[in-house]
Amino acid sequence: MDRRAFRRFRISVPVLFRWTESTEHYAVGNSANVGMGGVFLFASKCPPVGAQVEIEFSIPAFERISRHLPFRCKGQVTRVEACGQLAGFAVAGPVEEGEQLGGDVEEITIGLLTRDSGLR
């Protein structure tokens, strides 16, 4: 049963993230899916469950949106998964638009929904 409150989009883009335990950690990874309420990332180094993380990523321009779209997410790691050398983690927290976007989340969501559903 899917308990997510927000729709997720399969988006694979480079991601920068950081968290603090006894020291501050910085790492990179790739997004697997993104929704307005959280993300799932693949990374070789994952923060522990319960850690507070800050994530930054950009969605490149595409047919319906003519510029790259910066986003950030501050949230808590809810799950860490590993299978062999592949590892990933889920973060629950609001995904917010970057400072220079100025209120384009609705436009972005419509563009992603249109692309995701095959509507043109």
C-alpha positions as CSV (number, residue, x, y, z in Angstrom):
1,M,0.0,0.0,0.0
2,D,1.4,3.4,-1.0
3,R,1.1,5.9,1.9
4,R,2.5,8.9,0.1
5,A,0.6,12.1,0.3
6,F,2.2,13.5,-2.9
7,R,2.7,12.2,-6.4
8,R,6.2,11.2,-7.2
9,F,8.0,11.8,-10.5
10,R,10.8,9.6,-11.8
11,I,13.5,12.2,-12.3
12,S,17.2,11.3,-12.4
13,V,19.4,14.3,-11.9
14,P,22.6,15.0,-10.0
15,V,22.0,16.0,-6.4
16,L,24.1,17.7,-3.7
17,F,23.3,16.9,-0.1
18,R,24.6,17.5,3.4
19,W,23.9,16.5,7.0
20,T,25.5,16.8,10.4
21,E,26.4,14.0,12.8
22,S,29.4,14.7,14.9
23,T,30.8,16.5,11.9
24,E,29.3,18.0,8.8
25,H,29.1,15.7,5.8
26,Y,28.8,16.7,2.1
27,A,28.0,14.2,-0.6
28,V,26.6,13.8,-4.1
29,G,24.2,11.3,-5.6
30,N,21.3,11.1,-8.1
31,S,17.6,11.4,-7.6
32,A,15.4,8.4,-8.3
33,N,12.1,10.1,-7.7
34,V,10.9,13.5,-6.5
35,G,7.6,14.7,-5.1
36,M,6.6,17.9,-3.4
37,G,6.8,16.0,-0.1
38,G,10.1,14.3,-0.4
39,V,12.7,12.5,-2.6
40,F,14.5,9.2,-2.9
41,L,18.2,9.4,-3.8
42,F,20.9,7.0,-4.9
43,A,24.3,7.7,-3.3
44,S,27.5,5.8,-2.4
45,K,27.4,7.5,1.0
46,C,24.0,7.7,2.8
47,P,23.1,9.6,6.0
48,P,21.6,7.5,8.8
49,V,17.8,7.2,9.4
50,G,16.6,10.2,11.4
51,A,19.3,12.5,10.1
52,Q,18.3,16.0,9.0
53,V,19.5,16.6,5.5
54,E,19.6,19.5,3.0
55,I,19.4,18.6,-0.7
56,E,19.9,20.8,-3.7
57,F,19.2,19.8,-7.4
58,S,18.2,21.3,-10.7
59,I,15.8,19.9,-13.3
60,P,17.2,20.8,-16.8
61,A,15.1,22.7,-19.3
62,F,12.8,20.5,-21.4
63,E,10.2,21.0,-24.1
64,R,7.5,22.7,-21.9
65,I,9.9,24.6,-19.5
66,S,12.6,26.5,-21.3
67,R,15.0,27.1,-18.4
68,H,16.6,24.9,-15.7
69,L,14.7,24.7,-12.4
70,P,16.6,24.8,-9.1
71,F,15.1,23.0,-6.1
72,R,15.9,22.3,-2.5
73,C,14.6,20.0,0.2
74,K,15.2,20.1,3.9
75,G,13.9,17.0,5.6
76,Q,14.5,13.9,7.6
77,V,15.9,10.5,6.4
78,T,13.1,8.0,6.8
79,R,14.7,5.0,5.2
80,V,18.1,3.7,3.9
81,E,18.3,0.8,1.5
82,A,21.3,-1.1,0.1
83,C,21.6,-3.9,-2.4
84,G,25.2,-4.8,-3.1
85,Q,27.1,-1.6,-4.0
86,L,23.9,0.3,-4.8
87,A,22.5,2.3,-1.9
88,G,19.8,4.9,-1.5
89,F,17.7,6.8,1.0
90,A,14.4,8.4,1.3
91,V,13.8,11.9,2.7
92,A,10.5,13.3,3.9
93,G,10.3,17.1,3.7
94,P,9.0,19.8,1.5
95,V,10.6,20.2,-1.9
96,E,10.8,23.9,-2.6
97,E,11.6,25.9,-5.6
98,G,15.0,27.8,-5.8
99,E,15.0,31.5,-5.0
100,Q,15.1,32.8,-8.5
101,L,12.0,30.9,-9.7
102,G,9.4,33.1,-8.1
103,G,6.3,31.0,-7.8
104,D,6.6,28.7,-10.8
105,V,5.8,25.4,-9.0
106,E,2.4,25.1,-10.6
107,E,3.9,25.6,-14.1
108,I,6.6,23.0,-13.4
109,T,4.1,20.5,-12.1
110,I,1.9,20.9,-15.1
111,G,4.9,20.5,-17.4
112,L,6.0,17.3,-15.6
113,L,2.5,15.9,-15.5
114,T,2.1,16.5,-19.2
115,R,5.5,14.9,-20.0
116,D,4.9,12.0,-17.6
117,S,1.5,11.2,-19.0
118,G,2.4,11.5,-22.6
119,L,0.0,14.3,-23.2
120,R,1.2,16.9,-25.7
